[in-house]
Amino acid sequence: MPGPAGFGPAPYGQGPYGQGPYGRGPGYPGMGYPMMGMRGRMRPMGGAYLRRRGISSTVMGAVILVIGVVITVGTYGAASSSATGGAYYVPWGLIVIGGLWIIRGLTMLARSTRLP
């Protein structure tokens, strides 16, 4: 099969512009593949899937947040009971990430009620 003008034949049975011998490749994300390219109003996943994912994100966010709070309370209790005052640790990264995951999960749950 000849290639573009000036480039000679395409090697290995390819088409003229680099596509494989079995037709076009997967194309751009979101072009008929259910989990690729979620943009705008394209929502190929159903409400039940989004509901499960929202619940799991909310639970994981709560677990991460609770771990951060437990570490903060534990180190504060140890620091306040020491004679010199001590120092305590606030893992604000865990607390912020846990809070963001909770918000993300709750928005998924709210969105899942609008989908079939």
C-alpha positions in Angstrom: 0.0 0.0 0.0 1.6 3.3 -0.9 2.2 6.0 1.7 1.9 9.7 1.4 3.5 11.5 -1.5 7.3 11.5 -1.2 7.5 8.9 1.6 7.3 5.6 -0.3 5.3 2.6 0.8 4.2 2.1 4.3 6.0 -0.7 6.2 4.5 -3.8 7.7 1.1 -3.6 6.1 0.1 -0.3 7.6 -2.3 2.1 5.9 -1.1 5.3 4.2 -1.0 7.4 7.4 0.3 5.1 10.1 -2.8 3.3 11.2 -2.4 -0.4 11.8 -3.3 -3.2 9.4 -6.6 -3.8 11.3 -8.1 -0.4 10.8 -8.1 2.7 12.9 -6.8 2.6 16.5 -8.8 3.6 19.5 -9.0 7.2 18.4 -9.2 10.1 20.8 -10.3 9.6 24.5 -14.0 9.7 24.8 -14.8 8.5 21.3 -16.9 5.4 22.1 -14.9 4.1 24.9 -16.9 4.2 28.1 -14.4 5.3 30.7 -12.1 7.6 28.7 -12.4 11.3 28.3 -15.1 12.3 30.8 -15.7 15.9 29.7 -18.7 18.1 29.7 -22.0 16.3 29.6 -20.7 12.9 28.6 -21.6 10.5 31.4 -21.6 6.9 30.1 -21.5 5.5 33.6 -24.8 4.8 35.3 -26.2 6.2 38.6 -25.6 2.9 40.5 -21.9 2.9 39.6 -21.5 6.6 40.6 -23.4 5.9 43.8 -21.1 3.0 44.8 -18.0 5.1 43.9 -19.4 8.1 45.9 -20.0 6.0 49.0 -16.5 4.5 48.8 -14.9 7.9 48.4 -16.9 9.3 51.3 -15.9 6.4 53.6 -12.3 6.5 52.6 -12.2 10.3 53.1 -13.7 9.9 56.5 -11.2 7.2 57.4 -8.3 9.4 56.3 -9.7 12.4 58.2 -10.2 10.4 61.4 -6.7 9.1 61.2 -5.4 12.7 61.0 -7.6 13.8 63.9 -6.6 10.8 66.1 -2.9 11.5 65.4 -3.5 15.2 66.4 -5.4 14.4 69.6 -2.9 11.6 70.6 0.2 13.8 70.2 -1.6 16.8 71.9 -2.5 14.6 74.8 1.1 13.3 75.1 2.5 16.9 74.8 0.1 18.4 77.4 0.8 15.6 80.0 4.6 16.0 79.8 6.3 18.2 82.4 8.0 20.4 79.8 5.0 21.0 77.7 6.3 19.1 74.6 5.3 19.5 71.0 2.4 18.0 69.2 1.9 17.1 65.6 -1.0 18.2 63.3 -1.0 16.1 60.1 -3.0 18.8 58.2 -2.3 17.0 54.9 -4.4 14.0 56.0 -7.1 16.2 57.4 -7.4 18.3 54.2 -7.2 15.3 51.8 -9.8 13.5 53.9 -12.1 16.5 53.8 -11.7 16.8 50.0 -12.4 13.1 49.5 -15.6 13.5 51.6 -16.7 16.5 49.5 -15.9 14.6 46.3 -17.9 11.5 47.5 -20.9 13.6 48.5 -20.9 15.4 45.1 -20.8 12.0 43.4 -23.7 10.8 45.6 -25.7 13.9 44.7 -24.9 13.5 41.0 -25.9 9.8 41.1 -29.5 10.6 42.1 -30.0 12.5 38.8 -28.8 9.6 36.7 -30.7 6.5 35.8 
